[in-house]
Amino acid sequence: MTSPFLSTREAVVPQELIDRAKQFGAPRVAITRAGAPLPMEAAEDATKAGIMVPVFVGEADMIRAEADKLDWDITGYALHDTTGEEEAGRTAAALCGAGEADVLMKGQLHTDVFMKSAVSRDAGLRTGQRFVHIFHITHPDGGRPVLISDAAVNVAPDLATRQSSIVEVKDLLNRLGNDRPKIAILSATESAIPSVPSSMDGQALADWARQNVEGIDVSGPLAFDLIMSPKAVATKKLTDDPVAGQADAIIVPDIVSGNALFKAFVYLTGGCAAGVVTGAKVPILLTSRADPPAARIASAALASIKCGLPK
């Protein structure tokens, strides 16, 4: 029997995200091992939306076969013929490192192979910054999005990595038009308690951000109800907190809480989760086979906004 908590609503691409992406030049996206239905459908949709110029990497015959199934003429786009996951990963990452593509996108290959190629020193994508994954999640009915970092890359991020997450989230929200983001540091309590390590980290991170990051409101530690619910904020008398009940972004303590939180938004509310990895020379799209088409298009739009190329 299907759980009554699961939403039956389909994810909807936020039009505001597409419209903002169209304000910039369409980035060249190196699609790693593109010759499979999901990455090709995503590439076609994003290309037709004017937010991507595909650069195909993978087995040429498979890529052309998938394009034929879509009745999509791809003769005008770059295609790099490779064999297997590892060669495709190395080639796509190298194209981005050499400035021949503006975004790196995962296609039909294992995540560990894809990310190994991206972080390789030979690829030329390292900048000295930490790689940070950010989800931009919107409700099917629209409204203000919520960002979550890090739900997919860093398993147990240390304080320095989460400091980078705060900076990257702030930058992305600025690019999305939010001039003063409200960023919450997630824990299980709003008090710093030694027996709850994430709460001590939350206080330390909030203190650090107030001293080192301009143009944000930050609060931590905060439990999830106090991050999202104005009613809970009023009940617990935290109405003076500038973030509580109205957060634009959530910094999580580890990948388990982040992954569970983003999937709860998706599966319980029908949210559309666009994801991007920042900190490399180019934005990285770490798509999943479970992602619906809306999430893939929204992710492409998010990468375009992050690139911010002139038209």
KOLSETOR-315760 format. One record per residue (C-alpha): x, y, z; residue in one letter. Coordinates in nm, 3 decimals. Each point is the difference from the previous one (the first is absolute). Last residue first. Example, Ala and Ser with C-alpha at 12.3 -4.5 7.8 and 13.67 -1.06 7.14 Angstrom:
R       c1       c2       c3  rest
R    1.367   -0.106    0.714     s
R   -0.137   -0.344    0.066     a
//
This chain:
R       c1       c2       c3  rest
R    2.425    3.717   -2.397     k
R    0.255    0.033    0.279     p
R    0.072   -0.316    0.200     l
R   -0.135   -0.017    0.357     g
R    0.154   -0.342    0.066     c
R   -0.208   -0.049    0.316     k
R   -0.314    0.106   -0.186     i
R    0.074   -0.251   -0.276     s
R    0.065   -0.269    0.260     a
R   -0.336    0.073    0.163     l
R   -0.175   -0.022   -0.336     a
R    0.160   -0.338   -0.069     a
R   -0.113   -0.117    0.342     s
R   -0.355    0.117   -0.073     a
R    0.002   -0.201   -0.321     i
R    0.115   -0.311    0.186     r
R   -0.242    0.052    0.287     a
R   -0.294    0.033   -0.239     a
R    0.098   -0.317   -0.186     p
R   -0.033   -0.206    0.320     p
R    0.319   -0.095    0.187     d
R    0.021   -0.369    0.093     a
R    0.283   -0.066   -0.247     r
R    0.196    0.266    0.187     s
R    0.156    0.327   -0.112     t
R    0.329    0.135    0.136     l
R    0.016    0.320   -0.201     l
R    0.341    0.166    0.052     i
R    0.055    0.375   -0.017     p
R    0.338    0.094   -0.153     v
R    0.346    0.069    0.148     k
R   -0.107   -0.202    0.304     a
R   -0.147    0.136    0.324     g
R   -0.363   -0.065   -0.087     t
R   -0.201   -0.317   -0.050     v
R   -0.351    0.062   -0.132     v
R   -0.344   -0.140    0.075     g
R   -0.354    0.087   -0.103     a
R   -0.258   -0.164    0.227     a
R   -0.363    0.040   -0.107     c
R   -0.231   -0.061    0.296     g
R   -0.285   -0.248   -0.012     g
R   -0.074    0.059    0.369     t
R    0.083   -0.333    0.169     l
R    0.233   -0.149   -0.260     y
R    0.199    0.309   -0.094     v
R    0.012    0.192    0.328     f
R    0.064   -0.325    0.188     a
R    0.271   -0.087   -0.250     k
R    0.177    0.328    0.074     f
R   -0.016   -0.061    0.375     l
R    0.112   -0.363   -0.013     a
R    0.302    0.088   -0.214     n
R    0.095    0.292    0.222     g
R   -0.042   -0.194    0.324     s
R    0.205   -0.292   -0.132     v
R    0.258    0.220   -0.176     i
R    0.105    0.176    0.318     d
R   -0.050    0.311    0.214     p
R   -0.250    0.178   -0.228     v
R    0.015    0.362   -0.118     i
R   -0.356    0.112   -0.074     i
R   -0.090    0.282   -0.237     a
R   -0.266    0.268   -0.049     d
R   -0.109   -0.010    0.363     a
R   -0.329    0.159    0.104     q
R   -0.112   -0.168    0.322     g
R    0.315    0.091    0.190     a
R    0.232    0.222   -0.203     v
R   -0.019    0.347    0.157     p
R   -0.041   -0.140    0.357     d
R   -0.211    0.248    0.198     d
R   -0.305   -0.225   -0.039     t
R    0.167   -0.275    0.200     l
R   -0.283   -0.039    0.251     k
R   -0.026   -0.381   -0.016     k
R   -0.364    0.018   -0.108     t
R    0.070    0.289   -0.239     a
R    0.285   -0.187   -0.168     v
R   -0.211   -0.317   -0.021     a
R   -0.272    0.199   -0.175     k
R    0.255    0.166   -0.232     p
R    0.093   -0.354   -0.113     s
R    0.297   -0.076   -0.223     m
R    0.328    0.046    0.190     i
R   -0.157   -0.030    0.343     l
R   -0.161   -0.331   -0.097     d
R    0.334   -0.123   -0.134     f
R    0.193    0.062    0.321     a
R    0.224    0.307    0.004     l
R    0.364    0.032    0.101     p
R    0.054    0.240   -0.140     g
R   -0.108    0.323   -0.163     s
R    0.128    0.197   -0.296     v
R   -0.109    0.325   -0.162     d
R    0.208    0.075   -0.305     i
R    0.170    0.293   -0.175     g
R    0.353   -0.038    0.133     e
R    0.167   -0.329    0.083     v
R    0.290   -0.004    0.249     n
R   -0.114    0.104    0.346     q
R   -0.364   -0.103   -0.022     r
R    0.104   -0.315   -0.185     a
R    0.243   -0.108    0.273     w
R   -0.257    0.044    0.276     d
R   -0.258   -0.197   -0.201     a
R    0.253   -0.275   -0.065     l
R    0.101   -0.026    0.365     a
R   -0.362   -0.010    0.117     q
R   -0.087   -0.267   -0.251     g
R    0.310   -0.201    0.085     d
R   -0.109   -0.009    0.364     m
R   -0.346   -0.106   -0.113     s
R    0.144   -0.265   -0.231     s
R    0.191   -0.149    0.294     p
R   -0.315   -0.070    0.207     v
R    0.132   -0.103    0.345     s
R    0.185    0.333    0.021     p
R   -0.330    0.194   -0.030     i
R   -0.027    0.319   -0.204     a
R   -0.371    0.082    0.014     s
R   -0.242    0.014   -0.293     e
R   -0.022   -0.377   -0.012     t
R    0.026   -0.292   -0.240     a
R    0.251    0.175   -0.225     s
R   -0.016    0.197   -0.323     l
R    0.191    0.323   -0.065     i
R   -0.239    0.254   -0.153     a
R    0.076    0.253   -0.274     i
R   -0.211    0.308   -0.075     k
R    0.116    0.152   -0.327     p
R    0.046    0.375   -0.046     r
R   -0.005    0.102   -0.366     d
R   -0.206   -0.294   -0.126     n
R   -0.001    0.032   -0.379     g
R    0.092   -0.354   -0.100     l
R    0.363    0.106   -0.038     r
R   -0.009    0.119    0.362     n
R   -0.145   -0.337    0.100     l
R    0.289   -0.173   -0.176     l
R    0.260    0.213    0.175     d
R   -0.158   -0.052    0.342     k
R   -0.013   -0.375   -0.054     v
R    0.366   -0.002   -0.101     e
R    0.110    0.200    0.306     v
R   -0.205   -0.211    0.241     i
R    0.125   -0.320   -0.162     s
R    0.360    0.118    0.029     s
R   -0.055    0.040    0.374     q
R   -0.145   -0.350   -0.007     r
R    0.323   -0.127   -0.149     t
R    0.207    0.183    0.262     a
R   -0.215   -0.141    0.280     l
R    0.051   -0.358   -0.113     d
R   -0.231   -0.167   -0.250     p
R   -0.101   -0.358    0.082     a
R   -0.113   -0.153   -0.330     v
R    0.077    0.290   -0.235     n
R   -0.154   -0.054   -0.343     v
R   -0.379   -0.050    0.001     a
R   -0.201    0.193    0.256     a
R    0.223    0.296    0.083     d
R   -0.158    0.257   -0.002     s
R   -0.373    0.066   -0.028     i
R   -0.169    0.293   -0.173     l
R   -0.363    0.096    0.053     v
R   -0.212    0.155   -0.272     p
R   -0.252    0.280    0.058     r
R   -0.339   -0.060   -0.154     g
R   -0.113   -0.237   -0.271     g
R   -0.298   -0.233    0.020     d
R    0.213   -0.302   -0.092     p
R    0.237    0.090    0.288     h
R    0.359    0.101   -0.077     t
R    0.334   -0.149    0.101     i
R    0.347    0.132   -0.084     h
R    0.248   -0.269    0.104     f
R    0.364    0.091    0.060     i
R    0.305   -0.227   -0.017     h
R    0.335    0.138    0.117     v
R    0.346   -0.068   -0.145     f
R    0.257    0.167    0.221     r
R    0.198    0.287   -0.148     q
R    0.360   -0.033   -0.120     g
R   -0.117    0.053   -0.356     t
R   -0.004   -0.356   -0.127     r
R   -0.142   -0.051   -0.348     l
R    0.325   -0.062   -0.188     g
R   -0.096   -0.353   -0.099     a
R    0.347   -0.142    0.072     d
R   -0.037    0.085    0.369     r
R   -0.287   -0.247    0.017     s
R   -0.302    0.140    0.186     v
R   -0.237   -0.018   -0.297     a
R    0.120   -0.340   -0.121     s
R   -0.046   -0.152    0.346     k
R   -0.341    0.167    0.010     m
R   -0.119   -0.180   -0.313     f
R    0.145   -0.337    0.098     v
R   -0.156    0.023    0.347     d
R   -0.334    0.108   -0.147     t
R   -0.028   -0.299   -0.231     h
R   -0.060    0.075   -0.365     l
R   -0.289    0.089   -0.230     q
R    0.013    0.380    0.008     g
R    0.164    0.234    0.250     k
R    0.030    0.363   -0.106     m
R    0.306    0.227   -0.006     l
R   -0.072    0.367   -0.075     v
R    0.185    0.267   -0.199     d
R    0.157   -0.209   -0.278     a
R    0.311    0.049   -0.214     e
R    0.181    0.188    0.278     g
R    0.278   -0.256    0.033     a
R   -0.123   -0.119    0.340     g
R   -0.351   -0.043   -0.137     c
R    0.123   -0.209   -0.292     l
R    0.224   -0.194    0.241     a
R   -0.300   -0.091    0.216     a
R   -0.188   -0.130   -0.304     a
R    0.297   -0.203   -0.124     t
R    0.091   -0.153    0.335     r
R   -0.359   -0.103    0.073     g
R   -0.056   -0.142   -0.348     a
R    0.323   -0.198    0.022     e
R   -0.101   -0.137    0.342     e
R   -0.355   -0.092   -0.096     e
R    0.065   -0.199   -0.315     g
R    0.113    0.090   -0.349     t
R    0.024    0.355   -0.133     t
R   -0.124    0.197   -0.302     d
R   -0.006    0.374    0.065     h
R   -0.303    0.174   -0.153     l
R   -0.025    0.375   -0.054     a
R   -0.342    0.124   -0.110     y
R   -0.135    0.088   -0.345     g
R   -0.067   -0.360   -0.096     t
R   -0.234   -0.044    0.296     i
R   -0.326   -0.034   -0.196     d
R   -0.258   -0.117    0.252     w
R   -0.267   -0.248   -0.106     d
R    0.000   -0.117    0.362     l
R    0.076   -0.359   -0.100     k
R    0.258    0.139   -0.244     d
R    0.175    0.181    0.285     a
R    0.021   -0.326    0.193     e
R    0.158   -0.173   -0.300     a
R    0.243    0.289   -0.054     r
R    0.119   -0.025    0.360     i
R    0.032   -0.379   -0.018     m
R    0.202    0.019   -0.321     d
R    0.225    0.271    0.141     a
R    0.090   -0.191    0.317     e
R    0.055    0.276    0.254     g
R    0.031    0.377    0.026     v
R   -0.257    0.241   -0.144     f
R    0.049    0.374    0.033     v
R   -0.349    0.143    0.041     p
R   -0.075    0.374   -0.021     v
R   -0.232    0.063    0.293     m
R   -0.254    0.252    0.131     i
R   -0.199    0.069   -0.316     g
R   -0.305   -0.201    0.101     a
R    0.054   -0.220   -0.307     k
R    0.350   -0.076    0.128     t
R   -0.129   -0.078    0.349     a
R   -0.264   -0.241   -0.134     d
R    0.243   -0.166   -0.241     e
R    0.267   -0.041    0.266     a
R   -0.246   -0.146    0.249     a
R   -0.128   -0.247   -0.260     e
R    0.358   -0.096   -0.085     m
R    0.099   -0.044    0.365     p
R   -0.303   -0.221    0.069     l
R   -0.003   -0.211   -0.319     p
R    0.366   -0.112   -0.007     a
R    0.298    0.100   -0.214     g
R    0.120    0.302    0.199     a
R    0.304   -0.157    0.158     r
R    0.103    0.325    0.169     t
R   -0.203    0.294   -0.123     i
R    0.237    0.294   -0.046     a
R   -0.230    0.302    0.028     v
R    0.077    0.314   -0.203     r
R   -0.173    0.279    0.187     p
R   -0.303    0.190   -0.138     a
R    0.067    0.374    0.037     g
R   -0.178    0.163    0.289     f
R   -0.345    0.151    0.049     q
R   -0.141   -0.335   -0.108     k
R    0.109   -0.148    0.334     a
R   -0.219    0.254    0.181     r
R   -0.304   -0.102   -0.204     d
R    0.067   -0.370    0.059     i
R    0.027    0.051    0.377     l
R   -0.315    0.213    0.006     e
R   -0.181   -0.271   -0.192     q
R    0.057   -0.248    0.282     p
R    0.005   -0.343   -0.166     v
R   -0.285   -0.198    0.153     v
R    0.044   -0.324    0.192     a
R   -0.298   -0.232   -0.026     e
R   -0.256   -0.024    0.277     r
R   -0.085   -0.339    0.147     t
R    0.158    0.090    0.332     s
R    0.107   -0.279    0.231     l
R   -0.123    0.026    0.360     f
R   -0.290   -0.236   -0.062     p
R    0.255   -0.280   -0.053     s
R   -0.081   -0.218   -0.299     t
R   -0.130   -0.345    0.090     m
//
